Amino acid sequence: MRHMHTVLNQPALAHLFEPTPELATAPVYVAPKKEKEAKPVPAPAAPKAEKKAKPKAEEDDDDDNGVPEEPKAKNPLDDLPKSTLNLEDWKRAYSNKETRGAGGALEWFYEHYDAAGFSLWRVDFKYPEELTQTFMSANQIGGLFNRLEAARKHLFGSVGVLGAANASLIAGALVLRGQEAAPVVSCAPDWESYEFTRLDLARAADKAFFEAALAWDLEIDGKKWVDGKNFK
C-alpha cells in the first residue's frame, strides 16, 4: 500500500491518476444469482384403453384348443347297491387272524359274506406247460396282481403255485364285487390267460377249494401248494 502511495504522489505522475480512496474493508466477491430453469411440464398421460372382456365362447375355445374332452369311463361296479360286506374289513380280518379255526378269518368271512353284493371265483392259469421254476411262477402271480391295481377296492385274492419245477400250475380263489368276473379283472391286460370259474359255497367241493386257497394248503392232482401271494 505504501509503495502505491509513493508512486501516485510523484509530481510527474500525479496528473495521470485520480485520487484513490482507501477502502475500510476488503471487497467481498458475490457470485451472480443463477436463473431458475423452468421445470418441464409433464405431458398428459394417454387414456388407458379399456380392456374388453372376452366372449365366453372365445374363452372356452382357448381352453380346449378345439379338442372336445373325452368323458371319463364310468365303472359299472360303482352303480351296484351298497353291500353289507366291507371288503377292507375283510382284508384286515384275513391279515390279522388265523385262517382256519374258531375266531379265524374264515369264520369272520362266513358271518359277514354278502352273496348279493359279491361272488367267489376259482382262477387257473390256462397254460401250465409254460411254467418252469416255481419262483418264476410266483413272480408271474405278482405281476398279475400289479396289473389288477385298478380293481383293488373291488377284489381280494389268494393265488398260489402248486407242484414242482417244470411240473406246476397256478390256481387260487377270488372274492370280487358283483356277479361277473370280467368287469373286475379285465383291467389286467393278460386276464384272458386265466380261466375264471364261479364257486358256490353250497357245494362242498367248491367250499373246500375256497378255504384251502385262503389257508395256503390247497392241493390239486397231487400237486401241493409251494408258494403264493395275496391281493389285498
Residue pairs with C-beta under 8 A, 6 or more apart in sequence:
1 22
4 20
7 13
8 14
8 17
8 20
54 62
75 183
76 178
76 183
77 154
77 177
77 178
77 183
77 184
80 117
80 177
80 178
81 116
81 117
82 117
83 114
83 116
83 117
83 118
83 177
84 112
84 114
84 117
85 112
85 113
85 114
85 117
85 118
86 112
87 118
87 153
87 154
87 155
87 156
87 175
87 177
88 153
89 112
90 108
90 109
90 112
90 156
90 175
91 156
91 232
93 105
93 108
93 109
94 105
94 109
94 156
94 214
94 230
94 232
95 232
97 103
97 104
97 105
97 108
98 104
98 105
99 105
99 106
99 211
99 214
99 215
99 216
100 106
100 211
100 215
101 107
105 214
106 211
106 214
106 215
113 201
115 201
117 177
117 178
118 175
118 176
118 177
118 178
119 175
119 176
119 178
119 179
119 180
119 181
119 198
120 173
120 174
120 175
120 198
120 199
120 200
120 201
120 206
120 210
121 173
121 174
121 176
121 181
121 196
121 197
121 198
121 199
122 171
122 172
122 173
122 174
122 196
122 197
122 198
122 199
122 206
122 209
122 210
122 213
123 157
123 159
123 171
123 172
123 173
123 174
123 194
123 195
123 196
123 197
124 169
124 170
124 171
124 194
124 195
124 197
125 131
125 140
125 169
125 170
125 171
125 193
125 194
126 193
126 194
126 195
127 193
128 168
128 169
128 170
131 137
131 140
131 161
131 166
131 168
131 169
131 170
132 165
132 166
133 165
133 166
134 161
134 163
134 164
134 165
134 168
134 226
134 227
135 227
137 161
137 168
137 170
137 227
138 161
138 227
138 228
138 229
140 170
141 159
141 160
141 161
141 170
141 172
141 228
141 229
142 229
144 159
144 188
144 190
144 191
144 194
145 157
145 159
145 229
145 231
147 187
147 188
147 189
147 190
148 155
148 157
148 185
148 187
148 188
148 231
149 187
150 187
151 176
151 184
151 185
151 187
151 188
152 231
154 176
154 177
154 178
154 184
155 174
155 175
155 176
155 177
155 184
155 185
155 231
156 174
156 175
156 176
156 230
156 231
156 232
157 172
157 173
157 174
157 175
157 230
157 231
158 172
158 173
158 213
158 214
158 216
158 228
158 229
158 230
158 231
159 170
159 171
159 172
159 173
159 174
159 213
159 228
159 229
159 231
160 170
160 171
160 172
160 213
160 216
160 218
160 225
160 226
160 227
160 228
160 229
161 168
161 169
161 170
161 225
161 226
161 227
161 228
162 168
162 169
162 170
162 171
162 218
162 219
162 220
162 223
162 224
162 225
162 226
163 169
163 223
163 224
163 226
164 223
164 226
167 223
168 223
168 226
169 220
169 223
171 213
171 218
171 220
172 213
172 218
172 228
173 199
173 209
173 210
173 213
173 214
174 181
174 185
174 196
174 231
176 184
176 185
177 184
178 184
181 196
181 198
182 191
182 196
185 191
185 194
185 196
199 206
199 207
199 209
199 210
200 206
201 207
201 210
209 218
212 218
212 219
212 225
216 225
216 228
217 225
218 225
219 225
